[in-house]
Amino acid sequence: MSRPIDHVVFAADDLDSLEESFAGAGFETAYGGTHSNGITHMHLIGFGNLSYVELISKNDPDGTAPWWNDQIDTNAGASAWSVTVDDIDNESDRLADEGFEIEGPTRFSRERPDGTTVEWELAIVGGRPQGTPIPMLEMDHTPLEWRVEVTTDPDTSGLMGLTEVVIGTDELEETVNGLETFFGTSSTQTREEDALEAQVVSFDDAPVAVAEPLVADSWLADRIESSQTPLPCAFLVDATDVAAVREQFRIDEETSWGDDTVYWFDIDVGGRFGAVDRS
């Protein structure tokens, strides 16, 4: 199975409540432990292709998280994403040559509940506050299987793994241009999507779309205004068995997404999370 997206992040000020929101919709999570910064900790939802959803918050609500502190404190929900690279130094240098501001690469770790230490490197791309339309670069120093526990069996859930990130923005041209440069590809289609009340731009050979609100008082427009920076507004996973998805998970609504159908999970978080019908 392909793995174009490493992981995506939902942030909130209470990890238990965040985990319960996903569990209530039918998702099993695994507690991933505390990060090496000593402040943030996380649950994850792992898929069969070893992409995963990270649910993150702070151990101490009065502490300052080095990652996504504002998104955690404001319950922003969908906040960031990363892609896996084989050589993070070379890829960081390439993007720096393209004009991107690069923070890192920096080595990180966390200790799992079983005592196993997981290590990886991250580079932040784009020079914006953490929580960005441009994905982070990620490279493992311990086996990927140590970092990701599969909690969502593709054989029974009908879900295969993360397939697309949707960025909400009121800076459409700038956001599209940045993603084209990052992935070395071009945008291929512009369409209107009723599900987001937005104009959506998709890309060739890149697991991302960009959504600009068409309605001034829509939830997407409100989200963009409150975040004051382009952030992910939706994450999508591939579904190969819609009947299994509908049986196992609580679905809020079904909408079109281009030529496909998305089943949006009923989860009370900032942003949206849905399954694209690939059956």
Residue pairs with C-beta under 8 A, 6 or more apart in sequence:
1 48
1 49
1 160
1 161
2 49
2 161
3 49
3 50
3 51
3 84
3 161
4 83
4 162
4 163
4 207
5 51
5 81
5 82
5 83
5 135
5 161
5 162
5 163
5 164
5 165
5 207
6 51
6 81
6 82
6 83
6 84
6 138
7 44
7 51
7 52
7 53
7 54
7 81
7 82
7 138
7 148
7 162
8 53
8 54
8 78
8 80
8 81
8 82
8 162
8 165
8 232
8 235
9 53
9 54
9 56
9 68
9 78
9 79
9 80
9 81
10 18
10 53
10 54
10 55
10 56
10 77
10 78
10 79
10 269
10 270
10 271
10 273
11 56
11 57
11 68
11 71
11 72
11 75
11 76
11 77
11 79
11 80
11 131
12 18
12 55
12 56
12 57
12 72
12 75
12 76
12 77
12 269
12 270
13 57
13 58
13 61
13 72
13 73
13 74
13 75
14 57
14 61
15 41
15 42
15 43
15 55
15 56
15 57
18 43
18 55
18 57
18 269
19 29
19 43
19 55
21 267
21 268
21 269
22 29
22 43
22 45
22 53
22 55
22 267
22 269
23 29
24 250
24 267
25 249
25 250
25 265
25 266
25 267
26 248
26 249
26 250
26 265
27 45
27 151
27 152
27 249
27 265
28 45
28 151
28 152
29 43
29 44
29 45
29 55
29 151
30 43
30 44
30 45
30 46
30 149
30 151
31 41
31 42
31 43
31 113
32 41
32 42
32 43
32 44
32 54
32 110
32 112
32 149
33 41
33 42
33 110
33 111
33 112
33 113
34 40
34 41
34 59
34 110
34 111
35 41
35 42
35 67
35 108
35 109
35 110
36 108
36 109
36 110
37 65
37 66
37 67
38 59
39 58
39 59
39 60
39 63
39 64
39 65
39 66
40 56
40 57
40 58
40 59
40 65
40 66
40 67
40 72
41 56
41 57
41 58
41 59
42 54
42 55
42 56
42 57
42 110
43 54
43 55
44 52
44 53
44 54
44 55
44 148
44 149
44 151
45 52
45 53
45 55
45 151
45 152
46 52
46 148
46 149
46 150
46 151
46 152
47 150
47 152
47 154
47 159
47 160
47 161
47 162
47 237
48 150
48 152
48 153
48 154
48 159
48 160
48 161
49 160
49 161
50 144
50 145
50 148
50 150
50 161
51 148
51 161
51 162
52 148
52 162
53 162
53 235
53 273
56 67
56 68
56 72
57 72
58 65
58 69
58 72
65 72
67 130
68 76
68 79
68 80
68 130
68 131
69 130
70 76
70 129
70 131
71 77
71 79
71 80
71 130
71 131
71 227
71 231
74 226
75 269
75 270
76 131
76 227
76 231
76 270
76 271
77 269
77 270
77 271
78 231
78 232
78 233
78 234
78 235
78 269
78 270
78 271
78 272
78 273
79 130
79 131
79 231
79 232
80 130
80 131
80 132
80 135
80 136
80 231
80 232
81 135
81 136
81 165
81 232
81 235
82 122
82 135
82 136
82 137
82 138
83 135
83 136
83 137
83 138
83 207
84 138
84 139
84 140
85 91
85 137
85 138
85 139
86 139
87 139
88 105
88 121
88 123
88 137
88 138
88 139
89 105
91 123
91 137
92 102
92 104
92 105
92 123
92 125
92 137
95 102
95 125
95 137
95 182
96 102
98 181
98 182
99 181
100 125
100 126
100 127
100 134
100 181
100 182
101 125
101 126
101 127
102 123
102 124
102 125
103 123
103 124
103 127
104 121
104 122
104 123
104 124
105 121
105 122
105 123
105 137
105 139
106 121
106 122
106 123
107 119
107 120
107 121
107 141
108 119
108 120
108 121
108 122
109 117
109 118
109 119
109 120
110 117
110 118
111 117
111 118
112 118
112 146
116 146
117 142
118 142
118 146
118 147
119 140
119 141
119 142
120 138
120 139
120 140
120 141
120 142
120 147
121 138
121 139
121 141
122 136
122 137
122 138
123 136
123 137
124 130
124 132
124 136
125 132
125 134
125 135
125 136
125 137
125 182
126 132
126 133
126 134
126 178
128 134
128 229
128 230
129 229
131 227
131 229
131 231
132 229
132 230
132 231
133 167
133 169
133 175
133 178
133 179
133 210
133 230
133 231
133 232
134 178
134 179
134 182
135 165
135 182
135 208
140 147
152 159
154 160
154 161
154 240
156 244
156 248
157 244
157 245
157 248
157 249
158 239
158 240
158 241
158 242
158 243
158 244
158 245
158 248
158 275
159 237
159 238
159 239
159 240
159 245
159 275
160 237
160 238
160 239
160 240
160 278
161 237
161 238
162 207
162 235
162 236
162 237
162 238
163 207
163 236
163 237
163 238
163 276
164 207
164 208
164 209
164 235
164 236
164 276
165 207
165 208
165 209
165 232
165 234
165 235
165 236
166 196
166 200
166 208
166 209
166 210
166 211
166 232
166 233
166 234
166 235
166 236
167 175
167 179
167 208
167 209
167 210
167 211
167 230
167 231
167 232
167 233
168 196
168 198
168 211
168 212
168 213
168 220
168 223
168 224
168 230
168 231
168 232
168 233
168 234
169 175
169 210
169 211
169 212
169 224
169 230
170 212
170 213
170 221
170 224
170 230
171 230
172 199
172 201
172 210
172 212
175 210
175 230
176 187
176 201
176 210
179 203
179 206
179 208
179 210
180 186
180 187
180 203
183 203
183 205
183 206
183 208
185 203
185 204
185 205
185 206
186 203
186 204
187 201
187 202
187 203
187 204
187 210
188 202
188 203
188 204
189 201
189 202
189 258
190 199
190 200
190 201
191 199
191 200
191 202
191 258
192 198
192 199
192 200
192 214
193 199
193 200
193 211
193 255
193 256
193 257
193 258
194 255
194 256
195 255
195 256
195 257
195 262
195 264
196 211
196 213
196 218
196 220
196 233
196 234
196 272
197 213
197 214
197 215
197 218
197 219
197 220
198 211
198 212
198 213
198 214
198 218
198 220
199 211
199 212
199 214
200 209
200 210
200 211
200 258
201 209
201 210
201 211
202 209
202 258
203 209
211 220
211 233
211 234
213 220
213 221
213 224
215 221
220 233
223 231
223 233
223 270
223 271
224 230
224 231
224 233
231 271
232 271
233 271
233 272
234 271
234 272
234 273
234 274
235 271
235 272
235 273
235 274
236 257
236 262
236 273
236 274
236 275
236 276
237 273
237 274
237 275
237 276
238 275
238 276
238 278
239 245
239 263
239 275
239 276
239 277
239 278
239 279
240 278
240 279
241 279
242 263
242 275
242 277
242 279
245 251
245 263
245 275
246 263
249 263
249 265
249 275
250 265
250 266
251 263
251 264
251 265
251 266
252 264
252 265
252 266
252 267
253 264
254 261
254 262
254 263
254 264
255 261
255 262
255 264
256 262
257 274
257 276
260 276
260 277
260 278
261 276
261 277
262 274
262 275
262 276
262 277
263 274
263 275
263 277
264 272
264 273
264 274
265 273
265 274
265 275
267 273
